Amino acid sequence: MDSTFSSTARLERILKSFEKKSPQLLASYYEQVDLIIKAPEEGKLLKGDLNGYYSWDYKFRGVSLRICYRFFKSDKHVIFVYFGTRENFYDKVKRYLN
């Protein structure tokens, strides 16, 4: 059974900024979301300051991208937190969460 999912309000704003700028990038993001909700534990479980979060890596047109999310096993729910390029990704996620 697939998990349910939601996104943070801040992530929704990031995604909205791509609607006109890069609809193909947005489409690639949602393709990855479909894969994640089918198998959320296949992402990389993070440690340290981001303990409990997962990172999902993929490439779009040669650019390395990451999606950060949390997976709650008890109710099979995924909360998508952040999406961006690989460069300084974890620092950006930490700033974003604080």
Buried (B, 14 or more C-beta within 10 A) or exposed (E): EEBEBEBBEEBEEBBEEBEEEBEEBBEBBEEBBEBBBEEBEEBEEBEEEBEEBBBBEBEBEEEEBBBBBBBEEEEBBBBBBBBBEEEEBBEBBEEBBE
